[in-house]
Amino acid sequence: MNTSVRQSELFTKTKKETPTDEVSKNAELLIRGGFVHKEMAGVYSYLPLGLKVLRKIENIVREEMNKAGGQEIFMSALQPKENWEKTGRWNDLDVLYKVTDSAGREMALGPTHEEIVVPILKNYVTSYKDLPKALYQIQDKFRMELRSKSGILRGREFMMKDMYSFHSTTEDFEKFYEQMKGVYKNVFERAGIGHITYLTFASGGTFSKYSHEFQTITPAGEDTVYVDEEQGIAINKEVLNDEVLGQLGTTRDKLSEHRAIEVGNIFDLKTKYSAPFDLTFTDEKGGKLPVLMGCYGIGIGRLMGTVVEALADDKGIIWPEAIAPFRVHLLMLGKEADVAAEAEKVYSTLSRASVEVLFDDRADVSAGEKFSDSDLLGIPYRAVVSARSIKENGIELKKRTEEKGKIVSIDELLTCLK
């Protein structure tokens, strides 16, 4: 989509009515705003506005992974059955979609990519000199979620960043693992939810005794976490015990209970996936050792839905500036020739200055509808050109989070938006 767009040319339109089959706030607002289209439970198509937000989140994640030394790849969604049999997950993973073609060949639709990335690395890693490495992708995943009722927070098909790291020593793995905690913190800060997102001590599932999640506080959350505000950390309810409290140096009286959405996780895989594929390396003494692994996940769409759930108000979405589809929503109010001419002039000026602007140039829509649509879409700034603003020699500028606007000149508008 272009940097500047006329709203009259968008094929999508906002909707007043709430979708009857949606119970989550994120799905309701994103569908009403024309960001996504629901295909079936847990499956959504991203429309122009939604795709802009998704791409901005994706780019933040990509930049942070690259800075951490990650190398981007793109792995196949169709995965060989034999790879899943090697790890014992063909019959054990209940969310695995299994596909059979007309020749009777069975394969999996990838819910994760350990079964693909490890065989790839086996072709390139033989010595300790080949390590460490960190590979990541941003790609659609498929999981057989039977209770997909949370909009884009829990999908059957969803976009995810999954990174896999490979190490020769425990020390090297632990150093990278600690680095990734900071990298994830940067992602959530940049996406606008860092102030309500906590590094959370959690269960390691089948990988290890414990792992780390990143949980965003919101009443819509599926998880219960206990936050230590002093330390800026949290503990998932599932592992709240004296051992964990002791490890983290906190006590129950310092914790407050909250609902939260998991927006990211990091795991110590040890040799769980390198061993079945015999992914090994030769150390300095000529010995053969298994490669140690870690994995690091962020759901791109899930992060987008979490932002909506956590930050929206009763009027609509509130996008943080870094991931908003546009920087400013320019509204033309009235059909008078001078209003239209001034609005076009402002639109042209902003466009030439490379300011991302959505221009509501619709002539057949009332001022009230335009204001409601602007609140629903949640673009950070609203600039209004009207007979009143022209009379006051300027443009009325208001942040989405502010109650009242102020009249500014075009130069002041540019200064504010650049």
C-alpha positions as CSV (number, residue, x, y, z in Angstrom):
1,M,0.0,0.0,0.0
2,N,1.2,3.5,-0.8
3,T,2.4,5.9,1.9
4,S,-0.6,8.1,1.3
5,V,-4.1,6.7,0.6
6,R,-7.5,8.3,-0.1
7,Q,-10.1,6.6,2.0
8,S,-12.6,6.9,-0.9
9,E,-10.4,4.5,-2.9
10,L,-10.0,1.9,-0.2
11,F,-12.0,-1.2,-1.1
12,T,-12.7,-1.8,2.6
13,K,-15.3,0.1,4.6
14,T,-15.9,0.4,8.3
15,K,-18.9,-1.4,9.9
16,K,-21.1,-0.1,12.7
17,E,-22.4,-3.6,13.7
18,T,-20.4,-5.9,15.8
19,P,-19.8,-9.4,14.3
20,T,-22.3,-11.8,16.0
21,D,-19.9,-14.7,16.0
22,E,-17.0,-12.9,17.7
23,V,-16.5,-12.7,21.4
24,S,-13.0,-11.1,21.5
25,K,-12.4,-7.3,21.4
26,N,-9.5,-7.6,19.0
27,A,-11.6,-9.5,16.4
28,E,-14.6,-7.2,16.8
29,L,-12.6,-4.0,16.3
30,L,-10.3,-5.3,13.6
31,I,-13.3,-6.7,11.5
32,R,-15.3,-3.5,12.0
33,G,-12.3,-1.4,11.0
34,G,-11.7,-3.4,7.9
35,F,-8.3,-4.6,9.0
36,V,-9.1,-8.3,8.8
37,H,-11.7,-10.6,7.2
38,K,-12.7,-13.8,9.0
39,E,-12.7,-16.9,6.8
40,M,-13.6,-19.4,9.5
41,A,-12.8,-19.9,13.3
42,G,-9.2,-19.2,13.8
43,V,-8.5,-18.2,10.2
44,Y,-8.3,-14.5,9.1
45,S,-7.3,-12.7,5.9
46,Y,-5.4,-9.5,6.4
47,L,-6.8,-6.5,4.3
48,P,-4.8,-3.4,3.3
49,L,-4.9,-1.6,6.7
50,G,-4.3,-4.8,8.7
51,L,-1.4,-5.8,6.4
52,K,0.3,-2.5,6.9
53,V,0.2,-3.0,10.7
54,L,1.4,-6.6,10.3
55,R,4.3,-5.6,8.1
56,K,5.4,-2.9,10.5
57,I,5.4,-5.4,13.4
58,E,7.2,-7.9,11.2
59,N,9.9,-5.3,10.4
60,I,10.5,-4.4,14.0
61,V,10.9,-8.1,14.8
62,R,13.2,-8.6,11.8
63,E,15.4,-5.6,12.7
64,E,15.9,-6.9,16.3
65,M,16.6,-10.5,15.2
66,N,19.2,-9.2,12.7
67,K,20.9,-7.1,15.3
68,A,21.1,-10.2,17.6
69,G,23.0,-12.0,14.8
70,G,20.1,-13.9,13.4
71,Q,20.1,-15.0,9.7
72,E,16.7,-15.0,8.0
73,I,15.6,-18.0,6.0
74,F,12.2,-19.3,4.8
75,M,11.4,-22.9,5.4
76,S,8.8,-25.1,3.8
77,A,5.3,-25.3,5.4
78,L,4.8,-28.9,4.0
79,Q,7.0,-31.2,6.1
80,P,8.1,-34.8,5.6
81,K,6.3,-37.4,7.9
82,E,9.6,-39.2,8.5
83,N,11.1,-36.1,10.2
84,W,8.2,-36.0,12.6
85,E,8.5,-39.8,13.2
86,K,12.2,-39.3,14.1
87,T,11.3,-36.9,16.9
88,G,8.3,-39.0,18.1
89,R,5.9,-36.2,17.4
90,W,3.9,-37.6,14.5
91,N,1.5,-39.3,16.8
92,D,2.1,-37.3,20.0
93,L,1.5,-33.7,18.9
94,D,-2.3,-33.2,19.0
95,V,-2.3,-29.8,17.1
96,L,-0.5,-31.3,14.1
97,Y,-2.3,-31.0,10.8
98,K,-1.7,-34.1,8.7
99,V,-2.1,-34.0,4.9
100,T,-2.4,-37.0,2.6
101,D,-2.1,-36.5,-1.2
102,S,-3.8,-38.5,-3.9
103,A,-0.8,-40.9,-4.1
104,G,-1.3,-41.7,-0.4
105,R,1.8,-39.8,0.8
106,E,1.5,-38.3,4.2
107,M,3.0,-35.1,5.3
108,A,2.6,-32.4,8.0
109,L,1.5,-28.7,7.8
110,G,4.2,-27.0,9.9
111,P,3.1,-25.9,13.4
112,T,6.8,-25.3,14.2
113,H,10.0,-26.0,12.4
114,E,12.5,-28.0,14.6
115,E,11.9,-31.0,12.3
116,I,13.0,-28.9,9.3
117,V,15.7,-26.6,10.6
118,V,17.8,-29.4,12.3
119,P,18.2,-31.5,9.1
120,I,19.1,-28.3,7.2
121,L,21.9,-27.5,9.7
122,K,23.2,-31.1,9.5
123,N,24.4,-30.2,6.0
124,Y,26.5,-27.3,7.3
125,V,27.7,-28.0,10.8
126,T,30.5,-30.4,11.4
127,S,33.0,-28.6,13.6
128,Y,32.9,-26.3,16.7
129,K,34.2,-23.7,14.3
130,D,30.8,-23.7,12.6
131,L,29.0,-22.7,15.8
132,P,27.2,-20.7,17.2
133,K,24.5,-20.0,14.6
134,A,21.0,-18.4,14.9
135,L,18.5,-18.9,12.1
136,Y,15.0,-17.4,12.0
137,Q,12.0,-17.1,9.7
138,I,8.7,-15.2,9.6
139,Q,6.2,-17.5,8.2
140,D,2.7,-18.9,8.5
141,K,2.1,-21.8,11.0
142,F,-0.8,-24.2,11.1
143,R,-2.1,-25.7,14.4
144,M,-5.3,-27.6,15.0
145,E,-6.8,-25.3,17.6
146,L,-10.2,-26.7,18.5
147,R,-11.1,-23.6,20.6
148,S,-10.3,-20.7,18.4
149,K,-12.5,-18.1,20.0
150,S,-9.9,-15.3,20.7
151,G,-9.8,-13.6,17.3
152,I,-6.2,-13.4,16.0
153,L,-4.8,-14.3,19.4
154,R,-5.2,-18.0,18.9
155,G,-5.4,-19.1,15.3
156,R,-5.3,-22.3,13.2
157,E,-3.3,-20.4,10.7
158,F,-1.1,-17.6,11.9
159,M,2.1,-15.7,11.2
160,M,5.0,-16.3,13.5
161,K,8.7,-15.5,13.9
162,D,10.6,-18.6,15.1
163,M,14.3,-18.5,15.7
164,Y,16.5,-21.5,16.5
165,S,20.0,-21.1,17.9
166,F,22.8,-23.7,17.8
167,H,25.7,-23.9,20.3
168,S,28.7,-26.0,21.1
169,T,28.7,-25.2,24.9
170,T,26.2,-24.6,27.7
171,E,28.0,-21.3,28.4
172,D,27.6,-20.0,24.9
173,F,23.9,-21.0,24.9
174,E,23.2,-19.3,28.2
175,K,24.9,-16.1,27.0
176,F,22.7,-16.0,23.9
177,Y,19.6,-16.9,25.9
178,E,20.2,-14.0,28.2
179,Q,20.8,-11.7,25.2
180,M,17.5,-12.8,23.7
181,K,15.6,-11.7,26.8
182,G,16.8,-8.1,26.1
183,V,16.1,-8.5,22.4
184,Y,12.5,-9.4,23.1
185,K,12.1,-6.6,25.6
186,N,13.2,-4.2,22.7
187,V,10.6,-5.7,20.4
188,F,7.7,-5.1,22.8
189,E,9.0,-1.6,23.7
190,R,9.1,-0.7,20.1
191,A,5.6,-2.2,19.5
192,G,4.2,0.0,22.2
193,I,3.4,-2.5,24.9
194,G,6.7,-2.7,26.7
195,H,5.3,-0.9,29.8
196,I,2.7,-3.7,30.4
197,T,4.8,-6.7,29.2
198,Y,6.8,-8.8,31.7
199,L,9.5,-11.4,31.5
200,T,7.6,-14.3,33.0
201,F,9.0,-17.5,34.6
202,A,7.0,-20.4,33.2
203,S,6.9,-24.2,32.7
204,G,9.3,-25.6,30.2
205,G,6.7,-28.1,28.9
206,T,8.4,-31.0,27.2
207,F,11.6,-29.1,26.7
208,S,12.9,-28.4,30.2
209,K,11.7,-27.8,33.8
210,Y,11.3,-24.1,33.3
211,S,11.2,-21.5,30.4
212,H,10.5,-17.8,30.0
213,E,7.4,-16.2,28.5
214,F,6.7,-12.6,27.8
215,Q,3.2,-11.8,29.2
216,T,1.2,-8.6,28.4
217,I,-1.2,-7.5,31.2
218,T,-4.9,-7.3,30.0
219,P,-8.2,-8.6,31.3
220,A,-8.6,-10.5,28.0
221,G,-5.6,-12.8,28.8
222,E,-5.9,-16.6,29.0
223,D,-3.1,-16.9,31.6
224,T,-2.9,-15.8,35.2
225,V,0.5,-14.3,36.2
226,Y,1.8,-12.9,39.4
227,V,3.8,-9.7,39.0
228,D,6.7,-8.3,41.1
229,E,6.6,-4.6,40.1
230,E,9.9,-3.9,42.0
231,Q,11.9,-6.4,39.9
232,G,9.8,-6.0,36.7
233,I,9.2,-9.7,36.4
234,A,6.3,-12.1,36.6
235,I,5.6,-15.8,37.5
236,N,3.0,-17.9,35.6
237,K,0.5,-19.4,38.0
238,E,1.4,-22.9,36.8
239,V,4.8,-22.7,38.4
240,L,4.1,-20.5,41.4
241,N,5.8,-22.4,44.2
242,D,8.5,-21.8,47.0
243,E,11.3,-23.1,44.8
244,V,10.6,-20.5,42.0
245,L,10.0,-17.7,44.5
246,G,13.4,-18.5,46.0
247,Q,15.2,-18.6,42.6
248,L,13.7,-15.2,41.7
249,G,14.4,-13.7,45.1
250,T,10.8,-12.6,45.7
251,T,8.0,-13.4,48.2
252,R,4.2,-13.9,47.8
253,D,3.4,-10.6,49.5
254,K,5.3,-8.7,46.8
255,L,3.2,-10.2,44.0
256,S,0.0,-8.9,42.4
257,E,-2.3,-11.2,40.4
258,H,-3.2,-10.3,36.8
259,R,-4.7,-11.8,33.6
260,A,-2.2,-11.7,30.7
261,I,-1.6,-12.7,27.1
262,E,1.6,-14.5,26.2
263,V,3.2,-12.6,23.3
264,G,6.5,-14.4,23.2
265,N,8.5,-17.3,24.6
266,I,12.0,-18.6,24.7
267,F,13.0,-22.2,25.4
268,D,16.2,-24.2,26.2
269,L,15.8,-27.2,23.9
270,K,19.1,-28.8,25.0
271,T,19.6,-31.9,22.6
272,K,15.9,-32.8,22.3
273,Y,15.9,-32.2,18.5
274,S,19.6,-32.4,17.6
275,A,19.9,-36.0,19.0
276,P,17.2,-37.6,16.9
277,F,18.8,-36.2,13.7
278,D,22.3,-36.9,15.0
279,L,23.2,-33.2,14.6
280,T,26.8,-33.2,16.1
281,F,30.0,-31.4,15.9
282,T,33.7,-32.2,16.4
283,D,35.2,-30.3,19.4
284,E,38.8,-29.0,19.7
285,K,40.0,-32.3,21.0
286,G,38.4,-34.3,18.1
287,G,35.5,-35.6,20.2
288,K,32.0,-35.8,18.8
289,L,29.3,-34.0,20.7
290,P,25.6,-33.1,20.2
291,V,24.7,-29.6,19.2
292,L,22.8,-27.6,21.9
293,M,19.7,-25.7,20.8
294,G,17.4,-22.9,21.9
295,C,14.1,-21.7,20.3
296,Y,12.5,-18.2,20.4
297,G,9.0,-17.5,19.2
298,I,6.9,-14.4,18.7
299,G,3.4,-14.6,17.0
300,I,3.2,-11.5,14.7
301,G,-0.6,-11.5,14.4
302,R,-0.9,-12.4,18.1
303,L,1.2,-9.4,19.0
304,M,-1.1,-7.2,16.8
305,G,-4.2,-8.6,18.5
306,T,-2.6,-8.1,21.9
307,V,-2.0,-4.4,21.2
308,V,-5.7,-4.0,20.3
309,E,-6.9,-5.9,23.4
310,A,-4.6,-4.0,25.8
311,L,-4.7,-0.4,24.4
312,A,-8.2,0.1,22.8
313,D,-10.8,2.2,24.5
314,D,-14.6,2.3,24.2
315,K,-14.3,4.2,20.9
316,G,-12.0,1.9,19.1
317,I,-8.4,0.9,18.5
318,I,-5.4,2.9,19.7
319,W,-2.3,2.1,17.6
320,P,1.1,2.9,18.9
321,E,2.9,5.2,16.4
322,A,5.5,2.6,15.4
323,I,3.0,0.1,14.1
324,A,0.0,2.3,13.1
325,P,-1.1,1.8,9.5
326,F,-0.7,5.6,9.0
327,R,0.8,8.5,11.0
328,V,-2.2,10.8,10.6
329,H,-5.8,10.6,9.6
330,L,-6.7,13.7,7.6
331,L,-10.4,14.5,7.6
332,M,-12.2,16.8,5.2
333,L,-15.4,18.1,6.8
334,G,-17.9,19.8,4.5
335,K,-18.5,20.0,0.8
336,E,-17.5,23.7,0.3
337,A,-15.0,24.3,-2.5
338,D,-12.6,26.1,-0.2
339,V,-12.6,23.3,2.3
340,A,-12.0,20.7,-0.4
341,A,-9.2,22.8,-1.9
342,E,-7.5,23.3,1.4
343,A,-7.8,19.6,2.3
344,E,-6.3,18.6,-1.0
345,K,-3.4,21.1,-0.4
346,V,-2.7,19.6,3.0
347,Y,-2.8,16.1,1.7
348,S,-0.4,17.0,-1.1
349,T,2.0,18.7,1.3
350,L,2.0,15.7,3.7
351,S,2.4,13.3,0.8
352,R,5.4,15.2,-0.6
353,A,7.0,15.2,2.9
354,S,6.6,11.4,3.0
355,V,4.2,11.5,5.9
356,E,2.0,8.4,6.0
357,V,-1.5,9.8,5.7
358,L,-5.0,8.3,5.2
359,F,-7.1,11.1,3.7
360,D,-10.8,10.9,4.4
361,D,-12.0,12.6,1.3
362,R,-15.4,11.0,1.2
363,A,-18.0,13.6,0.2
364,D,-21.1,11.6,1.1
365,V,-20.2,10.9,4.8
366,S,-21.2,13.1,7.7
367,A,-18.8,14.7,10.1
368,G,-20.0,12.5,12.9
369,E,-19.4,9.3,10.9
370,K,-15.9,10.5,10.0
371,F,-15.1,11.2,13.6
372,S,-16.4,7.8,14.7
373,D,-14.5,6.0,11.9
374,S,-11.3,7.9,12.9
375,D,-11.7,6.8,16.5
376,L,-12.4,3.2,15.4
377,L,-9.3,3.0,13.1
378,G,-7.1,4.3,15.9
379,I,-4.5,6.2,13.8
380,P,-2.2,8.2,16.2
381,Y,-3.1,11.7,14.9
382,R,-6.2,13.2,13.5
383,A,-6.0,16.4,11.4
384,V,-9.2,18.1,10.4
385,V,-9.8,20.6,7.6
386,S,-13.2,22.4,7.9
387,A,-14.8,25.8,7.5
388,R,-14.0,26.5,11.1
389,S,-10.3,25.5,10.9
390,I,-10.0,27.7,7.7
391,K,-11.5,30.6,9.5
392,E,-8.9,30.1,12.3
393,N,-6.1,30.0,9.7
394,G,-5.0,26.4,10.3
395,I,-5.7,22.7,10.7
396,E,-7.2,21.1,13.8
397,L,-4.8,18.6,15.2
398,K,-5.6,16.0,17.9
399,K,-3.9,12.9,19.2
400,R,-6.1,9.7,19.3
401,T,-5.6,9.7,23.1
402,E,-6.5,13.3,23.6
403,E,-10.0,14.8,24.2
404,K,-9.5,18.1,22.5
405,G,-7.6,19.3,19.5
406,K,-5.7,22.6,18.7
407,I,-5.4,24.7,15.6
408,V,-1.9,24.5,14.0
409,S,-0.4,25.9,10.9
410,I,0.8,23.5,8.1
411,D,4.4,24.1,9.1
412,E,3.6,23.2,12.7
413,L,1.7,20.1,11.5
414,L,4.7,18.9,9.5
415,T,7.0,19.5,12.4
416,C,4.7,17.5,14.7
417,L,4.3,14.6,12.3
418,K,7.9,14.2,11.0
